[in-house]
C-alpha cells in the first residue's frame, strides 16, 4: 500500500510541471485573445474587415463564382459556416 502511494506521488510530481505549463499557456492565450479583441475594436473599419471576414469571403465568393449554384446566398452561407474554423485561428 505504501508503494502504491509512493508511485502515485511520483506520478503527480512528474505531471505537475506539465500541468503548470498548460495553465500558463492557457493564461497567455486568454490574455492574448483579450488584447486581440481590444485591438480589433480599435481598428479602422477597412482593417477590421480585412483581418476578420475578407479572407473567408474571398474564398467563398471564388467557389461561388466557379460553381454558380441556383441558390447563391444559401450556398455562400453554408460555405462560411462549414469553413469558418479554418479562418478563426487567423484572427
N, C-alpha and C positions, 0 to 999 in steps of 0.2 A: 504494500500500500504506500509506503514511504517512497518507493521507487517510482510509482505512478505519479505522485505529487511532484517529485523532482523532475520527471520528464515533462509534466505539464508546465512547471515553472520555466524550464529551459525553452520549451516551445514558445511560451509567451514572451520570454526575453528576446528570442530570435525575431519575433514578429513585431515587437514594439517599435524598433526604428522604422520599419516599413509602414506601420500604422501612422506614426508621427509624420513621416514623409508624405503619405497620402493626404493627411489632414492639411499639411502645409500647402501642398499643391492645390487642393480644393479651395483653400482660403485665398491663394493667389489668383486662381481662376475667377472666383467670385468677385474679388476686388477689381480685377481687370474688366470683368463684364460690367460692373457698376461704372467704372471710369469710361468704358466704351459707350455705355448708354448716355452718360453725360456729354461725351464728345459728340455723339450722333445728334443729340438735342441742340447743340450749338452750331452745327454745320449749316452753311447756306443750303437752300433748297436743292440746287443742282448737285452739289457734292453729296448731300444726303441720299438723293435718288441714285446717283452713280455708284455709291458704296453699298446700297441695300437691295434695290429691285431691278436696276437696269441690266445687270448680267443675266439673271434668270429670264427676264422679259425678252431680251435679245435672242437668247437660245430658243425660248418658246415661240417667238414670232418667226424665227427661221424655220423651225419644224412645221409650224402652221402654214407658212408660205409653200413649203415643199409638198405637204400632204393635201392641202386645200380641202379640209373636211366640210361636210354640209352644215355643221353647227360649229362655226369657228370660236365663238365665245365660250361655249361649253368645253370645247377641245382645249383651248388655252387655259381655262380654269382648272381642268383636270391635269394638264401638264404641270402647271405651277404647284398644285398640291402634291402630285406624285414626285416631283424633283426638288422640292424645297429643302430637303435635308442636305443635298449636295452643296447648297449655297449658304445655309445658315451658319456654317463654321467660318465662312469667309468674312462675316460681319464683325 
